[in-house]
Amino acid sequence: MKGHVQDRWWRQKKDTEGNPVFNAKGHPVREKTELFGKGDRYKVRYYDPEGNERSKSFPDKQLTKAKTLPDQDATRRARR
């Protein structure tokens, strides 16, 4: 099942031209969003078997659980 996890507290920093900024080691530089520290951190968006978009939010430190949600939902729906 297709889906993605959005980190609502951090985003990749962009320069004035809209290009991503990298540090000396070549890693992307991240910056805090306006939502930093407020509400749930991760938002999962995925499509159910009927083609409807679904979403669910998870608190900080539950990235692994968030990443496995679309697969768990597909399995649960298949068992019905």
Backbone as CSV, one residue per row, in Angstrom:
resi,resn,N_x,N_y,N_z,CA_x,CA_y,CA_z,C_x,C_y,C_z
1,MET,0.849,-1.170,0.000,0.000,0.000,0.000,0.892,1.230,0.000
2,LYS,0.525,2.192,-0.803,1.322,3.405,-0.900,0.936,4.407,0.175
3,GLY,1.928,5.108,0.659,1.695,6.133,1.663,2.996,6.813,2.008
4,HIS,2.914,7.904,2.738,4.122,8.599,3.173,3.904,9.221,4.544
5,VAL,5.024,9.477,5.215,5.013,10.060,6.554,5.551,11.482,6.451
6,GLN,4.810,12.424,6.979,5.220,13.831,6.995,5.638,14.209,8.410
7,ASP,6.837,14.770,8.548,7.297,15.295,9.833,6.810,16.740,9.904
8,ARG,5.845,16.992,10.771,5.235,18.320,10.822,6.025,19.302,11.675
9,TRP,7.100,18.860,12.351,7.892,19.746,13.201,9.145,20.267,12.510
10,TRP,9.667,19.533,11.516,10.896,19.910,10.835,10.692,19.880,9.325
11,ARG,11.414,20.750,8.610,11.407,20.736,7.150,12.819,21.050,6.663
12,GLN,13.068,20.722,5.411,14.376,21.000,4.841,14.481,22.493,4.529
13,LYS,15.587,23.083,4.927,15.800,24.511,4.716,16.078,24.778,3.239
14,LYS,15.552,25.891,2.724,15.743,26.283,1.331,16.414,27.655,1.282
15,ASP,17.215,27.886,0.245,17.840,29.196,0.089,16.859,30.165,-0.573
16,THR,17.311,31.369,-0.877,16.407,32.394,-1.425,15.847,32.017,-2.800
17,GLU,16.538,31.126,-3.506,16.076,30.695,-4.832,15.202,29.447,-4.767
18,GLY,15.009,28.922,-3.557,14.166,27.745,-3.383,14.906,26.423,-3.470
19,ASN,16.238,26.464,-3.536,17.037,25.248,-3.605,17.357,24.752,-2.191
20,PRO,17.443,23.428,-2.003,17.768,22.890,-0.677,19.168,23.316,-0.231
21,VAL,19.336,23.513,1.082,20.614,23.901,1.673,21.252,22.660,2.296
22,PHE,22.574,22.483,2.052,23.323,21.351,2.597,24.477,21.869,3.433
23,ASN,24.848,21.105,4.482,25.975,21.500,5.318,27.282,21.020,4.679
24,ALA,28.410,21.205,5.367,29.721,20.858,4.824,29.864,19.359,4.547
25,LYS,29.137,18.533,5.262,29.203,17.079,5.052,28.233,16.596,3.981
26,GLY,27.464,17.499,3.393,26.518,17.130,2.349,25.162,16.696,2.860
27,HIS,24.923,16.885,4.154,23.635,16.527,4.736,22.678,17.716,4.626
28,PRO,21.401,17.452,4.406,20.445,18.560,4.328,20.304,19.277,5.673
29,VAL,20.169,20.587,5.611,19.966,21.396,6.810,18.463,21.472,7.056
30,ARG,18.058,21.210,8.312,16.635,21.263,8.653,16.348,22.482,9.509
31,GLU,15.106,22.955,9.410,14.672,24.077,10.245,13.321,23.746,10.857
32,LYS,13.034,24.376,11.996,11.762,24.153,12.680,10.618,24.790,11.898
33,THR,9.450,24.142,11.952,8.253,24.723,11.357,7.485,25.491,12.423
34,GLU,6.425,26.128,12.016,5.572,26.868,12.946,4.879,25.934,13.929
35,LEU,4.773,24.660,13.577,4.096,23.668,14.412,5.036,22.979,15.397
36,PHE,6.301,23.366,15.438,7.278,22.683,16.285,6.805,22.646,17.741
37,GLY,6.739,21.432,18.296,6.343,21.239,19.689,4.855,21.286,19.952
38,LYS,4.055,21.476,18.908,2.598,21.565,19.078,1.936,20.364,18.413
39,GLY,1.090,19.701,19.136,0.333,18.589,18.572,1.189,17.394,18.226
40,ASP,0.623,16.490,17.445,1.336,15.287,17.039,2.382,15.633,15.982
41,ARG,3.506,14.910,16.013,4.625,15.238,15.135,4.477,14.657,13.735
42,TYR,4.103,13.385,13.623,4.083,12.713,12.329,2.659,12.570,11.802
43,LYS,2.486,12.824,10.524,1.191,12.631,9.882,1.390,11.652,8.727
44,VAL,0.641,10.553,8.769,0.723,9.530,7.736,-0.450,9.726,6.793
45,ARG,-0.159,9.758,5.497,-1.211,9.834,4.473,-1.066,8.615,3.577
46,TYR,-2.175,7.954,3.315,-2.152,6.758,2.488,-3.524,6.571,1.856
47,TYR,-3.598,5.647,0.893,-4.860,5.329,0.232,-5.322,3.946,0.671
48,ASP,-6.601,3.850,1.012,-7.147,2.552,1.383,-7.456,1.759,0.112
49,PRO,-7.823,0.483,0.233,-8.081,-0.345,-0.963,-9.183,0.194,-1.876
50,GLU,-10.085,0.989,-1.323,-11.152,1.569,-2.140,-10.697,2.820,-2.878
51,GLY,-9.469,3.286,-2.612,-8.942,4.467,-3.281,-9.173,5.775,-2.542
52,ASN,-9.688,5.714,-1.324,-9.916,6.919,-0.535,-8.655,7.283,0.231
53,GLU,-8.340,8.580,0.274,-7.171,9.018,1.029,-7.500,8.998,2.521
54,ARG,-6.600,8.457,3.292,-6.738,8.388,4.747,-5.528,9.055,5.378
55,SER,-5.687,9.488,6.618,-4.551,10.052,7.350,-4.715,9.771,8.837
56,LYS,-3.570,9.718,9.505,-3.554,9.519,10.943,-2.297,10.174,11.476
57,SER,-2.394,10.781,12.651,-1.246,11.453,13.258,-0.707,10.648,14.429
58,PHE,0.608,10.786,14.635,1.293,10.083,15.712,2.148,11.067,16.497
59,PRO,2.291,10.843,17.813,3.131,11.731,18.627,4.615,11.516,18.352
60,ASP,5.428,12.378,18.955,6.881,12.292,18.844,7.365,10.919,19.319
61,LYS,8.448,10.449,18.752,9.105,9.175,19.095,8.304,7.952,18.660
62,GLN,7.379,8.100,17.718,6.628,6.956,17.213,6.714,6.871,15.693
63,LEU,7.888,7.214,15.153,8.088,7.175,13.710,7.946,5.757,13.160
64,THR,8.491,4.781,13.842,8.406,3.393,13.376,6.954,2.943,13.275
65,LYS,6.181,3.266,14.265,4.759,2.915,14.256,4.040,3.630,13.107
66,ALA,4.403,4.874,12.870,3.785,5.641,11.792,4.112,5.038,10.424
67,LYS,5.349,4.581,10.254,5.762,4.022,8.965,5.072,2.701,8.651
68,THR,4.674,1.959,9.675,4.043,0.660,9.439,2.518,0.753,9.323
69,LEU,1.937,1.912,9.566,0.473,2.043,9.543,-0.165,1.647,8.225
70,PRO,0.280,2.135,7.063,-0.415,1.756,5.826,-0.453,0.248,5.599
71,ASP,0.633,-0.451,5.912,0.644,-1.907,5.743,-0.290,-2.594,6.725
72,GLN,-0.319,-2.118,7.969,-1.208,-2.704,8.968,-2.663,-2.491,8.581
73,ASP,-2.982,-1.305,8.058,-4.361,-1.010,7.671,-4.788,-1.900,6.507
74,ALA,-3.904,-2.121,5.548,-4.239,-2.972,4.410,-4.478,-4.398,4.869
75,THR,-3.662,-4.899,5.781,-3.822,-6.249,6.312,-5.127,-6.383,7.069
76,ARG,-5.420,-5.389,7.886,-6.660,-5.422,8.667,-7.887,-5.419,7.770
77,ARG,-7.872,-4.621,6.724,-9.016,-4.554,5.823,-9.160,-5.842,5.002
78,ALA,-8.039,-6.476,4.671,-8.089,-7.710,3.897,-8.710,-8.860,4.695
79,ARG,-8.586,-8.819,6.009,-9.122,-9.883,6.854,-10.626,-9.822,7.014
80,ARG,-11.198,-8.699,6.704,-12.662,-8.556,6.889,-13.442,-9.428,5.962
